Amino acid sequence: MSSTTGDSTEQRKELYAQRAELSKLRSDVQHVHQEKEKNYHELKRIHQQVKEVLNSINSLKGQRTELTQKVRALKEEREKQNTEVKEIAGERKKIELQRKDFAPPQRNRESRESIGSLRSEIQRLETKMETEVMPFTKEQELTKYVKELKKKVLALVQEKELSKETNKINSDLSEHRRKAQETHHTVQETAQQSQEVHEQVQKLYDQLKQLRETEKPLAESYLQLKKKHLDLKKEMDEVTARIQELGGALQEHDHRSFKEKVKEKTAEVHEKIKKGKKLSTEDILAFQASEE
């Protein structure tokens, strides 16, 4: 009996200790859970920022690719335009060389004369030779002079045509150079835009790196807190199970102890009845309990 009583006393002490431990564990679990949730929401916020930065990077990289392709196409167009400028400049040089074939003194002198006046002079001389009687030598001189005038007219006509062609080529050359220059400026502007977008991408990569560096310790802390939370809950379940075990054992012990006390009291009541002694209220209740 004393051994059983001693055991129950130790069990009660352990039960009180386990209940205190359970209360502490519940507090610890709640605290760790709050810390874990705090880390989780912070990680979620960073993940959202990472997602937004990655979306921005992908968008800008798409823009950069388009700009790079545009620069490449513009450079090809510029190269084509520069080639055309060289070809037109070559044509102009050929025409200038053709114009130099004319004797400079003759060209400069006759340039002050109109083609119309020369043709009129030729017509006058030819009419004169046809209508007037003149020495043969004089006619030969006029015939030779008319041929020279006709050559001059032909030269002036050719020079005039070459001059027109030169003016047209100069106009075309200026237009092609203007277009080539505009394309060159567009290439520079587009390349600058591409460079600016590239720099934006690099800044976003730096920002992404910082977010990853912030994310890493938070993720490690979250995993540690999650494990700690699970360990504490497991420990709390074990303590709860032990409390239930101790509670059941003590309840059984108390029930046995009560029955033994009732049995002892009943024996005392029976003894009093035999001796004709007066029964107390406690005696009557104990006797009724034994009957039940």
GIRA-V497412 format. One record per run of one state. SS is the DSSP state (hx for helix, st for strand, lp for the rest). FROM is the first residue (numbers start at 1). TO is the last residue. Records with the same first field share a line. If there is no record, write none. Layout:
# GIRA-V497412
SS = FROM-TO ; FROM-TO
This chain:
# GIRA-V497412
lp = 1-1 ; 101-103 ; 111-114 ; 132-135 ; 276-280 ; 292-292
hx = 2-100 ; 104-110 ; 115-131 ; 136-275 ; 281-291
